[in-house]
Structures are given as C-alpha cells and as structure tokens.
Amino acid sequence: MSKISSILRTMTLVVLVVAAAFMCGIRLLQTQLVDGEKYLEMTKSTYQAEQEIDAARGQIVDCNGKVLNSNKIVFNINLQLSSLVSGTENEIIYRVLTVLIKNNQEWNDSLPISKTTPYAFDETRPAAVETMKEKLNVASYTGVEDCIFQLYKTYNVDEKYSEQMRRYIAGVRYEMTIKNFSDANVFVLASDVSEDVVPELKELATMLDGVDITQSWERDYVNGDVAAHFRGTVGAISAEEYKELKDKGYNINDTIGMSGVESALESTLRGTRGVRTITRGSDGLMISDEVTKEPVAGKSVMLTIDADFQKLLQDLLEYHIQYLNSPHYTSKYDTNLRGKGCQAGTIVVLDVKTGGVLGMVSYPNYNLNDYVENYEEVLNQPYSPVFNRALNGAYRPGSTFKTITATAGLNEHAIAIDSKITCGGVYTYYGGFKPTCLGVHGAINVSKALMYSCNIFFYETARRLGIDTLAEWAEHYGVGKDIGFDLTMSTGRMTSMELFEENGWEWYEGNVVQAGIGQSETLLTPLHLATQAMTIANKGVRYQPHVVQSIYNYDFTEKISEKATIVAEDFSGLPGMDKYMEAIHKGMKLVASTQDYFYIDGAGWTNPFDYVGVGKENVAIKTGTPEADDYEHPDAYQFNSALVGFYPADNPEIAFGVILEHGEFARVMAANIVKAYATGTINTNYDENGQPLTAL
C-alpha cells in the first residue's frame, strides 16, 4: 500500500512540474509575442546620462620638492537634475540658502543685479547685463525693476518668500541657467563650504531630493607670497574661453590656469575627468548611479627655482627699496639722494650651466591668496604689484649694454684688446652733436673702459661698428627677440633704422653712439639682462632660460620628462673669442673690486662685496644708470639703476640681472644677491622702529 502511495505522489509531482513549465512557457510567449512591443517601448524610455567627475590638478613644487601650488579637499553643495523633482527647485534652494545664511556661508550667484534693494545693475559688468536681458527675452532698455519682475516670473519665485529671499532664489536659478544645468552638468550651488556646516547640510540633503554634498578639489597656494608672479593662479572658465575650449573637453564649470606656470602648462597640469553614469527609468526615477570611468590626476611640475633662495631675493629687494625710502638714507651716503623714493624693482638669477631660473623677483610683491580672495583690491594697489617686471618690464639697459658693444667691437676688429681710445670728457666726432662722459679717463683699453664705464670709448666703438653690426651682435645675446622662455614675456627691442621708420621717428647718426651705451630706443627685460650676463659668463654660450625643470606623475613617484639644456646661441668658438671674453671679464671684475664706493656706519667707505664677506675679487659686474622717461612719475629720479653680473668670477655658477626703477645702488644690492646664494643669508640692519639703517 505504501508503495502505491509513493508512486502516486511521484506522478502527481511530475504533473505539477510539467504544468508549471507549460504555464511559464505560455507566459514567456505572451511576453515576447503579445506584450513584446509594450516592453520594448519601456526599454526605449529608459535612458542614461553621464556626468564628468573632476580630476585633481597636478602640483607645482620648487627644485627641492617644496610644495608651492597644490590641492585641498573642499565640500561643495551640488544640485543633481537626475534626482531633482520638477517644481521643487525653489523650495530646495530656499532651504539650503537658509542654512548657508545662518552660518555666514557664500554661494554662487553672478546675477548682475545688486542683492539688496534698491536694486541696481552692476555697472562694472555691462556685457553680463546685456546677456541677462537676452536670456530673459526683454528689451535692451528694460530697467532693473522690470528685470527683477521677469526673473520672478520666469523662475516662478513665489511671493511667500521674503523679498530678500526671492532675489537670492532668482539669482541661483539664473546661475543654474547660465551654467547649463542638466543631467550631464551638475550645478555647484556653493563651493568650499565650512566643515562645521557640512553635518547640518548632509542631514538636510537626506530630506531633499536632488541635493548632494560632495568632496572636490580646490587650488591651495602654499606660502602665497613666494614667487607669486610666475607660479600663477587658476580661475573659473569664462563664457568666451568656453566657446574656444569646449571641443577640447572643457565644460562651463571648469577652472583653468589663468597666469604663470598654471596657464603655460595647463594641458600638463590638467587631469583627465572620470565619468559617472546615471540610469533613469520611464517614470523618471533613478535606476542606477555608478562611476564608469575613474578620474586620472594631472601631472605635477617641478620648477628650477629654490623657494628659500627666492624668498631671500624678495626680502633683500624689499629691504633695499625700503632703505632708499628710509629717513636714514641721507646726504651722508649720497649728496644728491639719487634714487630716494624708489618704489619698484626686479631681480633675475640664472644657473650659468643650464639657463634654469634660480630666482625671479618683482617688487611690489603680492600674495596669491589675497589675489584670489580680493582680486580688485590687489589689482588696484599702487605701482601695479601684479605686473611681472622681470618678464614684461621693458627698460633701457644703460651701461650694462657696453659689454655687448665690447663683444662686437673686439670680434669685428673695430677695437683690439690692448688698443686705446682717448677720453677727454666730450665726444666731438659729429661736430654739432657732442655727447659727454661722466669723467675724463684719458687713453684706456676695453677692460679699463668697462671699469670706468667710459661713454667716449663706447661711443667711438659703436660708431666704427655701425648700427647694423651692433644690432647683429645684440641679437646673438638675445636682445629684441623671443629667447624661448616657458612663460609669456616681452621680447624687448634693439635700436635700428627700421624701428625708427616704423614709428615715424627721425633717424640721426647720433643714435648709433647712443645705442652703443644702452640708450636711444633699446629696451630689455630683466630676464634678457640676466641672459646677457649668463652668455658673458659662458664666454659666448647662451642657454635658453627656463623655469620648468621636470614633469612627474601626480604624487612624484615617477619622473615623466626632464627639461633639456638647450644651447640657443654659441659664438664661443669664433677666432679669438676666448681672449676677447677674458678682457670683458677682466673689466667686469675691475668694476666689482677696485672701487670702495659705499659708506656704511662703522666701516666708512667700503666695498660692499668685502663687507658682506663674499670678497670683491670673486664677483664680476657691470652697472648702468639708464634714463627712465617715466612721465607718470615726473617728480621721481628719472634714471633707473641697472646691473648685470656673475659669481664666482673665475668659475661662474650664477648670473644675474637687476633693475631698480628710479633707484640707485644696484651694485650694493648685488652684494646681498651673491651672499644669499653663497651663504643662504642676507645682510639687513634695522633700527628700533623697523627702518633700514643702511643698504647692507
């Protein structure tokens, strides 16, 4: 009996399984054949949207790996269209802004209308006002109150909110419009929100669909006052820039390099974005949200500068300029008080063997963090602190140019190493035009002419050469040409008949001799001056100056490339060049070593190189006092103080160029430059009130 029951149970189970399989088959056929179009349509209405994920920007460090520009993690409040319920935008914005206002936090609102009544257009942004009117579809003559009304109407900003809050909400909604808010474009409502507010915002976000609190990257400028002029900054991409860059993978919410290394190496520093893929069903609800492509951080850049040396150069330049404005700078030190009131200057120091920039200073200085936070305030400070004088200042080189005239004269045999020209104090070759010298030097050779900075000697040398030959040799030194630097800079210019013709100036023969002493219309940047000094130090080898040393992966665990030392010009092998350069070196060493020309309390008239302990015999310099022609400051001393030099004199390691606008005693400051390099310290001497007592 039990055996029969077992058989029956088994048969019953088989029948049930077969029946179930039959029903599933019928259901499958119905799904595929009868309801297939229905489900296909549902599949079609499911879609995906992709959002880009920011990648960390590469870092910028000095030659020792000291961080200059890096990144810090910040908290952002984002709105996600994929999870935002239509019609709730204003209420969500209201609730988020309420928290931000309570905690004194900022948010993104570039609406060109004041945030408080009485409303007014932002007069500093006329183009933004016109763009707003176009987007609101109102006439160009529409007044501000009508624009406010149209904003409220366009974005359905209800009267239940206070007038102040209505304006805030409208501003955010307009910002969402101009930032192309979409499934693919997250809207950043607020950036860099304080960590103290984040918990409250995250709690709020759990109750509000579409609000997302995320971590992101923001540029961090470490020691923002060091090398501010060429590290550079990043900033929000403008509408105009976006039009040009969108085909290169940029979006409207991007930041890009705005200046300096940040701009010049934008493609290197910029990382590769990741992708976040969001899938939504036909009902609008999100089905999935996943990272389908991880972001890749940008490459990092190592510069040639030493941040500590750079800071010393900044300090010594500031100290010297403060001294020239100090009550302690009196007629005891200089009977004419030349350079009193100097307000600006610049120093460039190069590695003689590579052309790498070891330090590059422009004064007045500024702090990158102040620049980012208070752009207009920094921009409008006196004497244009943002202007990079080292790269874009164009100055007459004055007597520093005599080294170039000497090079040309010796190589073209207009003069010889031991041939002499007699200086009687006045140059009489042209008859009616009689330029003078600052002294009467008698019969002197080229080395002594450099030592005394004799105008007559170099007037005659330039006349014998002619302007075309002089200009040709100036070009060998990089004067008036692009010298291939990493960053944008002025090329300067060389005096020529063509230059005069282009500008409608009348050419006189006397321009040749004026060009021979670095006057007339010759203009150089301080980087050109330092490059000139480097070329002399190398006896005719001019390296291409550069500030980028190497490229690494983001965290500096792998070197990707290194800047090659590039010979831009080499005339060292020309016949006799070694001896010619020895004569020029001798003259420059004489400038540094034979004159005890500065008064220092307790030491009397002394040599500044000896005073700071580097030894006058170890330095080679050539000074200049070129005309300034500064019509904006007519009461200032209308000469600059210029200098080129190198150290050590017999086996050079560094070369430098200096300009002090309306200043004096660049030769004294050179002693501190050399000391900073040789010892890592500088000489300063303050009184009890913080005023510099002496130049050293």
C-alpha positions in Angstrom: 0.0 0.0 0.0 2.7 2.4 0.9 4.5 1.6 -2.4 1.4 2.5 -4.5 1.0 5.8 -2.5 4.6 6.7 -3.2 4.1 6.1 -6.9 1.0 8.3 -6.9 2.8 11.1 -5.1 5.6 11.0 -7.6 3.3 11.1 -10.6 1.4 14.0 -9.1 4.6 16.0 -8.5 5.7 15.3 -12.1 2.3 16.5 -13.4 2.6 19.7 -11.4 6.1 20.4 -12.6 5.1 19.9 -16.2 2.0 22.1 -15.7 4.1 24.8 -14.2 6.6 24.6 -17.0 3.8 24.8 -19.5 2.3 27.9 -17.9 5.8 29.6 -17.8 6.2 28.8 -21.5 2.8 30.3 -22.3 3.7 33.4 -20.2 7.1 33.8 -22.0 5.3 33.5 -25.4 2.9 36.2 -24.3 5.7 38.4 -23.1 7.7 38.0 -26.3 4.9 37.9 -28.9 1.8 39.6 -27.4 3.3 42.2 -25.0 6.7 42.5 -26.7 6.1 45.9 -28.1 5.0 47.2 -24.7 8.2 46.1 -23.0 10.3 47.3 -25.9 8.8 50.7 -25.5 9.6 50.7 -21.8 13.2 49.8 -22.6 13.4 52.6 -25.1 12.1 55.1 -22.5 14.9 54.1 -20.1 17.9 56.3 -20.7 21.4 57.1 -19.3 23.0 60.4 -18.6 26.7 60.9 -18.0 28.3 63.4 -15.6 32.0 64.2 -15.6 34.0 63.7 -12.4 36.7 66.3 -11.7 40.3 65.1 -11.6 42.9 66.5 -9.2 45.1 69.1 -10.8 48.8 68.4 -10.8 51.0 70.1 -8.2 53.8 72.7 -8.6 56.9 72.4 -6.5 60.3 74.0 -6.3 63.6 72.3 -7.2 63.8 70.7 -3.8 60.2 69.3 -3.9 58.8 72.1 -1.6 55.1 72.4 -2.5 54.0 75.8 -4.0 50.7 75.1 -5.7 48.7 72.1 -4.6 45.2 71.0 -3.9 43.0 70.9 -0.8 39.8 68.9 -0.4 36.7 71.1 -0.1 33.0 70.4 0.4 30.6 71.5 -2.3 26.8 71.6 -2.3 25.5 70.3 -5.7 22.1 70.0 -7.3 21.5 66.9 -9.3 18.9 67.1 -12.0 18.7 63.3 -12.2 17.1 63.1 -8.7 15.5 66.6 -8.5 11.7 66.6 -8.6 10.4 69.2 -11.0 8.7 72.1 -9.4 10.6 71.8 -6.1 13.7 73.7 -7.1 12.8 77.0 -5.4 11.9 75.4 -2.1 15.1 73.3 -2.1 17.2 76.4 -2.9 15.3 78.3 -0.1 16.0 75.6 2.5 19.7 75.3 1.6 20.2 79.0 1.5 18.6 79.4 4.9 21.3 77.1 6.4 24.1 78.9 4.5 22.9 82.4 5.5 22.6 81.3 9.2 26.2 80.1 9.1 27.6 83.1 7.1 28.5 81.0 4.1 28.7 82.2 0.5 27.0 80.7 -2.6 27.3 81.0 -6.3 25.3 83.9 -7.7 26.7 86.1 -10.5 23.4 87.8 -11.4 24.5 91.3 -12.4 21.9 92.9 -10.1 22.5 94.0 -6.6 21.4 91.6 -3.9 19.6 94.2 -1.8 17.1 96.9 -2.5 17.0 99.4 -4.1 18.1 97.1 -6.9 20.7 98.3 -9.4 22.5 96.8 -12.3 26.2 96.0 -11.8 27.8 98.9 -13.8 31.2 97.2 -13.9 29.7 94.3 -16.0 27.7 95.8 -18.9 28.2 92.7 -21.0 26.7 90.5 -18.3 23.7 92.8 -18.0 23.1 92.5 -21.7 23.4 88.7 -21.7 20.9 88.6 -18.8 18.4 90.6 -20.7 18.8 88.4 -23.8 18.1 85.3 -21.7 15.1 86.9 -20.1 13.9 87.9 -23.5 13.4 91.5 -22.6 14.4 94.7 -24.5 17.9 96.1 -24.0 16.4 99.3 -22.5 14.5 97.3 -19.8 15.0 98.7 -16.3 16.2 96.8 -13.3 12.8 96.5 -11.6 11.3 95.0 -14.7 14.2 92.6 -15.0 13.6 91.5 -11.4 9.9 91.0 -12.1 10.8 89.0 -15.2 13.2 86.8 -13.2 10.5 86.1 -10.6 8.1 85.2 -13.4 10.5 83.1 -15.4 11.5 81.0 -12.4 8.1 81.0 -10.6 9.6 82.6 -7.4 6.6 82.8 -5.1 5.6 85.8 -3.0 5.5 83.5 0.1 9.3 84.1 0.4 10.6 87.4 1.7 11.7 89.9 -1.0 15.3 89.3 0.0 15.0 85.6 -0.3 13.1 85.9 -3.7 16.2 87.8 -5.0 18.5 85.1 -3.7 16.5 82.3 -5.2 16.2 84.1 -8.6 19.9 84.7 -8.6 20.6 81.0 -8.0 18.1 79.9 -10.7 19.7 82.3 -13.2 23.1 80.9 -12.3 21.7 77.4 -13.0 20.7 78.6 -16.4 24.0 80.1 -17.4 25.8 77.1 -16.1 23.8 74.8 -18.4 22.3 72.8 -15.5 21.3 69.4 -16.9 21.6 65.6 -16.3 25.2 65.9 -17.6 26.0 69.1 -15.8 25.8 69.2 -12.0 25.2 72.7 -10.6 27.5 73.7 -7.8 25.3 75.8 -5.5 28.1 76.6 -3.0 31.8 75.9 -3.1 34.3 75.3 -0.2 31.6 75.2 2.5 33.0 75.2 6.0 33.4 71.7 7.5 31.4 72.9 10.6 28.3 73.3 8.4 28.6 70.1 6.5 26.8 67.8 9.1 23.8 70.1 9.1 23.7 70.2 5.3 24.1 66.5 5.0 21.2 65.9 7.3 19.2 68.4 5.2 20.2 66.6 2.0 18.7 63.3 3.2 15.3 65.0 3.2 15.7 66.9 -0.1 15.8 65.0 -3.4 18.4 66.5 -5.7 20.8 67.9 -3.1 24.2 66.3 -2.9 27.2 67.1 -0.6 30.4 66.2 -2.3 34.1 66.5 -1.8 36.1 68.2 -4.5 39.5 69.8 -5.2 40.4 73.4 -4.9 43.8 75.0 -5.5 45.9 75.6 -2.5 48.6 78.3 -2.8 51.2 77.4 -0.1 53.2 80.5 1.0 51.3 82.6 -1.5 53.8 85.5 -1.4 56.7 83.4 -2.7 57.2 83.5 -6.5 53.6 84.8 -6.8 54.4 86.5 -10.1 55.2 83.3 -12.1 53.6 80.4 -10.2 50.2 81.6 -11.4 46.6 81.0 -10.4 43.6 79.1 -11.6 40.2 80.6 -12.1 36.7 79.9 -13.5 36.5 79.5 -17.2 34.8 82.4 -18.9 32.0 82.2 -21.5 34.4 83.3 -24.2 37.0 80.8 -23.1 34.4 78.1 -23.0 33.5 78.7 -26.6 37.1 78.1 -27.6 37.8 75.2 -25.3 34.6 73.1 -25.2 35.9 71.0 -28.1 39.0 70.2 -26.0 36.9 68.5 -23.3 36.3 71.6 -21.0 32.9 72.4 -19.6 31.3 75.6 -18.3 32.0 74.8 -14.6 35.8 74.2 -15.2 38.7 76.1 -13.7 41.7 76.7 -15.9 45.2 78.2 -15.5 44.9 82.0 -15.6 48.5 83.1 -15.4 52.1 82.0 -15.0 53.0 78.3 -14.9 49.4 77.4 -14.2 48.5 78.8 -17.6 51.6 77.9 -19.6 51.4 74.2 -18.5 47.6 74.0 -18.5 47.5 70.8 -20.6 50.1 69.1 -18.4 48.6 70.1 -15.0 45.0 69.3 -16.0 43.9 65.8 -15.3 41.6 63.5 -17.2 38.0 63.5 -15.9 36.2 60.4 -14.9 32.6 59.6 -15.8 29.6 59.0 -13.6 26.7 57.2 -15.4 23.1 57.6 -14.2 20.3 55.4 -15.5 16.7 56.5 -15.1 13.5 54.7 -16.0 10.5 55.9 -17.9 8.9 57.2 -14.7 11.9 59.5 -14.1 13.2 57.5 -11.1 16.9 56.7 -10.9 17.7 53.1 -11.5 21.4 53.2 -11.0 24.3 55.6 -10.4 27.8 54.3 -10.8 31.4 55.5 -11.7 32.1 54.0 -15.1 35.4 55.8 -15.6 37.8 56.7 -12.8 39.3 60.2 -13.0 43.1 60.5 -13.5 45.0 63.2 -11.7 47.1 65.7 -13.7 50.8 65.6 -14.0 52.9 67.6 -11.5 55.6 70.2 -12.3 59.0 70.7 -10.7 60.4 74.2 -11.2 64.1 75.3 -11.3 63.7 77.8 -8.5 64.7 77.3 -5.0 61.9 78.6 -2.8 64.2 79.6 0.0 66.6 81.4 -2.3 63.6 83.1 -4.0 62.4 84.3 -0.6 65.8 85.7 0.2 65.9 87.6 -3.1 62.4 89.0 -2.3 63.5 90.1 1.1 66.7 91.8 0.0 65.0 93.7 -2.8 62.3 94.9 -0.4 64.9 95.8 2.1 66.9 97.8 -0.4 63.9 99.7 -1.7 62.8 100.4 1.9 66.3 101.8 2.6 66.0 104.2 -0.3 62.8 105.5 1.3 64.2 105.4 4.9 65.0 108.6 6.9 68.5 107.0 7.4 69.2 107.4 3.6 70.6 111.0 3.9 73.2 113.1 2.1 75.9 111.5 4.2 75.6 108.5 1.9 74.8 110.3 -1.4 74.8 114.1 -1.7 72.2 114.1 -4.5 70.0 111.5 -2.7 69.7 109.7 -6.1 67.0 107.0 -6.0 65.2 108.3 -3.0 61.6 107.4 -3.4 62.3 104.2 -5.5 59.1 102.1 -5.4 59.8 99.2 -7.7 62.4 96.8 -8.9 63.3 93.3 -10.1 66.0 90.6 -9.9 66.6 87.6 -12.1 69.2 84.9 -11.2 70.1 82.1 -13.6 72.1 78.9 -13.4 75.0 79.7 -15.7 75.4 76.0 -16.7 71.8 75.3 -17.7 69.8 78.6 -18.0 67.5 77.5 -15.2 65.9 80.3 -13.2 67.0 80.1 -9.6 65.1 83.1 -8.5 62.9 85.8 -10.2 61.6 88.7 -8.2 59.3 91.6 -9.0 58.5 94.3 -6.5 56.0 95.4 -5.2 55.0 91.8 -4.4 51.6 90.3 -3.6 50.1 87.2 -2.1 48.3 84.8 -4.4 45.7 84.0 -1.7 44.9 87.8 -1.4 44.7 88.0 -5.2 42.2 85.1 -5.3 40.1 86.5 -2.4 40.3 90.2 -3.2 41.3 90.5 -6.8 40.2 94.1 -7.4 41.9 95.3 -4.2 45.3 93.7 -5.1 45.0 94.8 -8.7 44.4 98.5 -7.8 47.3 98.8 -5.3 50.0 101.5 -6.2 52.8 100.6 -8.6 50.9 97.6 -10.0 52.1 94.7 -7.8 50.5 92.1 -10.1 52.7 93.3 -13.1 55.7 90.9 -13.5 58.5 93.4 -14.1 61.0 90.6 -14.5 59.4 89.2 -17.7 57.3 92.1 -19.0 59.1 95.2 -17.8 61.0 96.8 -20.7 63.9 99.0 -19.7 66.9 100.7 -21.3 69.9 98.7 -20.3 72.2 101.7 -20.0 75.9 101.0 -19.5 75.3 97.2 -18.9 75.0 97.1 -22.7 78.6 98.2 -23.0 79.6 94.5 -22.6 77.7 93.7 -25.8 79.3 96.7 -27.6 82.7 95.4 -26.4 82.0 91.9 -27.7 81.0 93.3 -31.1 83.9 95.7 -31.3 86.5 93.1 -30.5 85.1 90.5 -32.9 84.7 92.9 -35.7 88.1 94.3 -35.1 86.8 97.8 -34.6 89.0 97.7 -31.4 91.6 95.4 -30.1 92.2 94.1 -26.6 95.1 96.5 -25.9 94.2 99.3 -28.3 93.3 102.6 -26.6 90.8 105.3 -27.2 91.3 108.7 -25.5 88.5 110.1 -23.4 88.6 113.8 -23.0 85.2 114.0 -21.4 83.4 115.1 -24.6 82.8 113.2 -27.9 83.4 115.6 -30.8 83.2 113.3 -33.9 79.9 114.7 -35.1 80.7 118.4 -34.6 77.3 119.8 -33.6 76.3 116.8 -31.5 78.7 116.4 -28.5 77.6 113.8 -26.0 79.7 113.7 -22.8 81.2 111.3 -20.4 80.9 111.3 -16.6 84.7 111.7 -16.3 87.9 112.3 -18.2 89.7 109.0 -18.4 92.5 109.6 -20.9 93.8 106.8 -23.1 92.2 103.5 -22.0 91.7 100.0 -23.3 88.4 98.0 -23.3 88.9 96.5 -19.8 89.5 99.9 -18.2 86.7 101.4 -20.3 84.3 98.8 -18.7 85.7 99.5 -15.3 85.3 103.3 -15.6 82.1 102.9 -17.8 83.6 105.3 -20.2 81.0 106.7 -22.6 83.6 108.1 -25.0 85.2 104.7 -25.6 82.0 103.0 -26.4 80.6 105.9 -28.5 83.6 105.6 -30.7 83.4 101.8 -30.8 79.7 101.9 -31.8 80.4 104.5 -34.5 83.1 102.3 -36.0 80.7 99.3 -36.0 77.6 100.9 -37.3 74.1 100.2 -36.1 73.5 97.1 -38.2 76.6 95.3 -37.0 75.9 96.4 -33.4 72.3 95.1 -33.7 73.6 91.8 -35.1 75.7 91.2 -32.1 72.9 92.3 -29.7 70.8 89.6 -31.3 73.4 87.0 -30.5 72.8 87.9 -26.9 69.0 87.6 -27.3 68.2 91.3 -27.4 64.9 92.1 -29.1 64.0 88.5 -29.8 62.0 85.7 -28.3 64.5 83.8 -26.1 62.3 80.7 -25.8 61.2 81.1 -22.2 58.5 78.9 -20.8 56.2 81.8 -19.9 54.9 84.7 -21.9 57.3 87.6 -21.9 58.3 90.8 -23.7 60.9 90.4 -26.4 62.3 93.9 -25.8 63.8 95.7 -28.9 67.0 96.9 -30.3 67.6 100.4 -31.7 67.6 100.3 -35.5 66.8 102.4 -38.5 63.8 100.1 -39.2 62.4 100.7 -35.8 62.6 104.4 -36.2 61.0 104.3 -39.6 58.1 102.1 -38.3 57.4 104.6 -35.6 57.8 107.7 -37.7 60.8 108.9 -35.8 63.6 110.8 -37.4 66.9 109.0 -37.6 70.1 110.7 -36.6 73.7 109.4 -36.8 74.0 110.1 -33.1 71.5 107.3 -32.4 74.3 104.8 -33.2 76.6 106.0 -30.4 73.7 106.3 -28.0 72.7 102.7 -28.8 76.4 101.7 -28.0 75.9 102.7 -24.4 72.5 101.2 -24.0 70.4 104.3 -24.6 68.3 105.5 -27.6 65.4 103.1 -28.1 66.9 99.8 -27.0 64.7 98.1 -24.3 65.4 94.8 -22.5 63.6 92.8 -19.8 65.5 91.9 -16.7 65.4 88.3 -17.9 67.2 89.5 -21.0 69.8 91.2 -18.8 70.4 88.0 -16.8 70.6 86.0 -20.0 73.2 88.5 -21.3 75.2 88.1 -18.1 75.0 84.3 -18.4 76.3 84.5 -22.0 79.3 86.5 -20.9 80.0 84.2 -18.0 79.9 81.3 -20.5 82.2 83.2 -22.9 79.7 83.1 -25.7 77.3 80.3 -24.9 73.7 81.4 -24.4 71.4 78.8 -23.0 67.7 79.0 -23.3 66.4 80.2 -20.0 63.7 78.2 -18.4 61.7 77.8 -15.1 60.3 74.3 -15.7 62.8 71.6 -14.6 60.8 68.3 -14.9 57.4 66.7 -15.2 56.3 63.9 -12.8 53.1 61.9 -12.1 50.8 63.5 -9.6 52.5 62.2 -6.4 56.1 62.4 -7.7 56.7 58.7 -7.6 57.7 58.7 -11.3 59.6 61.2 -13.4 58.0 61.5 -16.8 60.3 64.0 -18.5 63.1 66.5 -17.8 63.8 69.8 -19.4 66.9 69.5 -21.7 69.6 72.2 -21.5 69.2 74.0 -24.8 72.0 76.0 -26.4 70.2 78.9 -28.1 73.4 80.6 -29.3 77.1 79.6 -29.3 79.7 82.0 -30.6 82.3 80.9 -28.1 84.3 79.1 -30.8 84.9 82.2 -33.0 88.5 83.1 -33.6 89.9 85.0 -30.6 86.7 84.8 -28.6 88.2 83.3 -25.6 90.7 86.1 -25.2 88.0 88.7 -26.0 85.8 87.4 -23.3 88.7 87.3 -20.9 89.2 91.1 -21.5 85.5 91.7 -20.8 85.6 89.5 -17.7 88.6 91.5 -16.5 86.7 94.7 -16.9 83.7 93.4 -15.0 85.9 92.1 -12.2 87.5 95.5 -12.0 84.1 97.1 -11.6 83.5 94.9 -8.5 86.9 95.1 -7.0 88.6 98.4 -7.5 86.1 100.9 -6.1 85.3 101.3 -2.4 82.1 103.2 -3.1 79.6 102.9 -0.3 79.5 104.5 3.1 78.5 102.2 6.0 78.3 103.3 9.5 81.2 101.9 11.5 83.0 100.8 8.3 83.3 104.1 6.4 83.7 104.0 2.6 84.0 100.3 1.8 83.5 97.7 -0.8 80.0 96.0 -0.4 81.3 92.6 -1.5 84.0 92.7 1.1 81.6 94.0 3.7 79.2 91.0 3.3 82.1 88.6 3.2 82.0 87.2 -0.3 85.2 89.0 -1.5 85.3 91.7 -4.1 87.8 89.6 -6.2 85.2 86.9 -6.6 82.5 88.9 -8.4 82.1 90.3 -11.9 79.5 93.1 -12.5 78.7 95.9 -14.9 76.4 98.7 -13.7 74.3 101.2 -15.6 72.2 104.3 -15.0 69.8 104.4 -17.9 67.2 107.1 -18.5 63.8 106.2 -17.2 61.5 108.7 -19.1 58.7 108.0 -16.6 56.0 110.6 -17.4 53.6 109.1 -14.8 56.1 110.0 -12.0 57.7 113.2 -13.2 59.0 114.1 -9.7 60.9 110.8 -9.3 64.6 110.4 -10.1 64.5 110.0 -13.8 67.0 107.2 -14.0 67.0 103.6 -13.2 69.8 101.6 -11.6 70.7 98.6 -13.8 73.2 95.8 -13.3 74.4 92.5 -14.8 76.9 90.2 -13.2 78.1 86.7 -12.4 79.6 84.7 -9.5 82.2 83.3 -8.8 84.1 85.4 -11.2 86.6 82.7 -12.3 84.3 79.7 -12.4 80.8 81.2 -12.7 77.8 79.4 -11.3 75.1 82.1 -11.3 74.4 85.1 -13.5 72.0 87.9 -12.6 70.2 91.0 -13.9 68.8 93.8 -11.8 66.6 96.9 -12.4 65.7 99.4 -9.8 63.0 101.8 -11.1 64.1 105.4 -10.2 66.5 103.7 -7.8 70.2 103.7 -7.1 73.0 101.4 -5.8 72.0 98.2 -7.6 75.7 97.4 -7.2 75.3 97.4 -3.4 72.3 95.1 -3.6 74.3 92.7 -5.8 76.5 92.0 -2.8 73.4 90.7 -1.0 72.4 88.6 -4.1 75.8 86.9 -4.0 75.7 86.4 -0.3 72.2 84.9 -0.5 73.5 82.4 -3.0 76.8 81.7 -1.2 75.6 81.5 2.4 71.8 81.3 2.4 71.7 84.6 4.4 71.5 88.3 3.6 72.6 91.4 5.4 69.9 93.6 6.9 70.2 96.3 9.5 67.1 97.8 11.1 66.6 100.4 13.7 64.3 100.1 16.7 61.4 101.3 14.6 61.9 98.8 11.8 63.5 101.2 9.4 66.6 100.1 7.4 69.7 101.9 8.7 72.0 101.2 5.8 71.8 99.5 2.4 73.6 96.5 3.9 
